[in-house]
Amino acid sequence: MVIKLLNRSNNPLPKYESKNSAGMDLRAFIESKIVLFPLNRKLVKTGLSVQLPQGIEAQVRPRSGLALKHGITVLNTPGTIDSDYRGEIGVILINLSDHKFEINNGDRVAQLVFAKHESIEFQTVESLENTARGKAGFGSTGIK
């Protein structure tokens, strides 16, 4: 699939880092470094905009290395980019560590995953079919 991409940044285009990667790294496109203090959040611009076909969404997800090594994650994960959005892709990062974290232009801050989705309509009913699980909720499938 080919996706139209507008790149206003001075960074390399997102690309798959290995043959079987699901996500492409997004890089910060910022004029000056961002210092992210513990429990603070910031919107990090990427300089990228996409034109997605109907039925495709782009998901902004955390990078596992940033999460494990630095406690940095995407706050609204996954962040959804709809097919009718044409604005710049932004990444809302939060620092869940006890130490400040610096973000510089070109730093890989998140990953972008593309996914198909369905559009649905609701049909209101008076009841739903019964299942063995029924209304049992959180932890009811054996996770303790």
N, C-alpha and C positions, 0 to 999 in steps of 0.2 A: 504494500500500500504506500502511496506517495502522499505526504502531507505538506501543504504550503506553509512555509515558515518565513516570517519577517524578522531579520536579525539587526537590531539597532545597537548591539553591543560590539565591543572589540575582542570578544572571546571566541574560542573555537565553537563550532556548532555542537549540540548534544550528539553523542554517538554511543553505540553499544560498546562496552569495554571488553566483552568476551562474546564468543559465538552464540551462547545460549542465554545471554542477559535478557531480562524482561524490561529493565529500566535503562534510561539514558540519563547521565548526570546533567543537572542544571547548575550553572555557574552564576555567582553574584556579579551584577553589573552596577557598580557603585563608584561615586566620585572620590570618596574618602572612606577609610576603614570604619566599620561599625563595631563598637564594643558592646557586647551583650553580657550584662551583669546577671548574677544568679536570680532566677525567677522572673527575669524581664523577657519581653517579646518584642520583635521588630519585623517589619515587612521588608524583605530583601528583594530588590528588583533584579530581573534577569536580562532585560533588553530584548526579550523574545515575545513574539505573538504568533499564534497559529490559526489556520483555517481548517477546521475539522469537518469531515463529512458527517451528515446526519446519521445517527446511530453509533457514533464513536465519541468517547470522552477521553480526556487526558487526566490522569491522576497524579498529583504532586505528593510524593511520599518521602519519608525520612531516608537518610543514608545510614546504614547500620554502623559503619565505622565512627561517624560523628556521635551517634547515640551511645555506643559502648565506651569509646575513648574519652568523650568530652561532655556527655549528658545533653547534647544538642539534638532537638527533634523538631518536626513540623507540627505546629499546634493543632491545626484542623486536618489531621491526616485521615484518610487521603483527602487532599483538596481537589475538588472537581473543576475541570475546565470544560464547559459545555460547548457544543458545536456552533452555537450562535454568538459566542464571546469572541471579540476581536481585539481586546485590550492586551496590555503587557502581562505576562505571567509573573506573578509575585509569589514569594514563599514566606509564610509566617513562621519564623523560627522562635523557639523558646529555649532558654538555658535552664535545665533542671539540675545543674551541678552547683557546687559551692564556690566555683571559681569563675572569674570573668573569662569571656571567650571573644577573640577578635576575628572579624570577617573582613577579608580584603577582596578587591576586585579580582575576578577570575577564580576565586575559591569555589570548589564544588560543594553546594549547600543542600541539595535535595536530588531526587531522581524523578523522572517523568515516565509513566507507564500508560500505554494506550489500551483501551478496552472497548469491546462492543457492549451495547446495552439495549434494552427493549423499552419502548414506550407502552404504558399500560393504561387501561381504563378500569375503574372500580365498578363492581356490580354489588349493590347492597343486598344482603340476604338476612333471613331471620336466625339462621344457625349455620354452623360449619360442620363438616364431616368429622367424626370421632377418630382418634388415633390412640395407640397404646400409650403414648406420652401424654396426650391430652393437654391440660393446662399447666402441667408441671414446668416450672421455669428454671432459673439460674441454678446450675449444678445438678439438675435432675437426670442427666444422662450418665451419671457415675463419676463425674469429676469431683474430687473432695479436696 
